[in-house]
Amino acid sequence: MENSKKINYKIFDCLVYGNGLTAKYAALSLCASGFSVIYISKTIKELNKDFRTTMLTHNSLSSLKNLDIINEDQQNLSSTKQINLISGDRKNFTVLKNVNSQKPLCWLIKNIDLIKKFDLSLAKLKKQKKIYHLTDEIQEVDFGESFAQIKLATNKKIRCSLVVAADGNDSKLRKIAEIKTISKNTGKEGLIAIVKHNSNYKNVSWQKFSTNSILALLAIRYRNKQDGFSSLVWTLNKSKAAEKVKFSKEEFEKDLKKTFGDFLGNFSICSPVNRWPLKRIDVPKPYGWRCVLVGDAARSIYPLSGQGYNLAISDINDLIKSLRWAQFLGLDLGSNQVLNNYHNKRKSDVFSMTKITDGVDWLFASGPKPIRDFSSLGLTILDKINPIKKLIVNKMNQI
């Protein structure tokens, strides 16, 4: 590692700022693509107590495999080959799966396992002097004509061509760069936990739409093969979420069964039940001069289809394509021309996924009762029209 004086005078291609999975993936991917990278993160002990899970699509899994972060054979990776959907008082599930194939629709991994793999890779590259990683906090940024100069809390000054803001939906860099943001109050929170159920459906995930509630049980692999295990993601109004976290363990398990039904038998909570605020943020133009937003800093969507992190991975993959294009043409990596090229690659994908997640929430949970009743009927109709179900499954395979 070069000393601090050399770092002060070096102009990096990219500075990545953030603490979570998106920032770590961005730093590793940009480094693997040949760009000079400095990664700035704060020390947050709570990251090692993250009981959430992340759903990965085929393309996201492939991207992580290319970085040697993940492989399909590891024990902490769980596949979903079938998703069962139900709404309201319906008795039968609408089934989504790859027909005539055992190919999974998606995979699930615990955030804490993914964080450990990222941190090991970052530490290895830091030791090899292939990436620079500082534990610090950005205080000021001067987005200059020739480079951006970043002042850190420790008074270090860093120069780079492009600042990559991967610092979440309350992005400090987004505010510093004065990038327009549209925030929407959802009035909702997510309850997250690991649950055991005594009916075991291997590689099957479940989602139930109820009044003001969307309950997902995502298949997760455990050593105990007699019982089934799922990652619970329960979207509720804030007041309901606050009420349920005060329940005793037995009360919560009973309430969960009452909401979901008898399909999986009795539930047992195997982890703390955590609350996470659900924010909806739109950023019409997620970049400014020498600054680009990725992941939740660029938008924050409902977690209904588990696509937030998959969008973030696609953000970074498309950003790298635009930066390679810029290098080939000899363009400034932080210029509006290059970042607009990136934005044009992403806006269709982001727009469609945002509208889909907003629409699902409105149709099944937040909209007027007549709309919710009609949506329940829609699932019944969908269940009987195989070509439409096949189209949905094919789309999931392409994400």
Salt bridges, closest charged atoms under 4 A:
ASP50 OD2 - ARG52 NH2 2.88
GLU72 OE2 - LYS65 NZ 3.06
ASP119 OD1 - LYS24 NZ 2.79
GLU137 OE2 - LYS172 NZ 3.67
ASP170 OD1 - LYS175 NZ 2.97
GLU189 OE1 - ARG275 NE 2.74
ASP227 OD2 - LYS196 NZ 3.95
GLU253 OE2 - LYS249 NZ 2.54
ASP255 OD2 - LYS244 NZ 2.55
ASP262 OD1 - LYS257 NZ 3.87
ASP282 OD2 - LYS184 NZ 3.09
ASP282 OD2 - ARG280 NH2 3.10
ASP315 OD2 - ARG299 NH2 2.87
ASP315 OD1 - ARG346 NE 2.74
ASP318 OD1 - LYS321 NZ 3.68
ASP318 OD2 - ARG346 NH1 3.16
ASP332 OD2 - ARG290 NH2 2.45
ASP349 OD2 - ARG346 NH1 3.19
ASP358 OD1 - ARG280 NE 2.85
ASP361 OD1 - LYS188 NZ 2.51
ASP373 OD2 - LYS369 NZ 2.93
ASP383 OD1 - LYS389 NZ 3.54
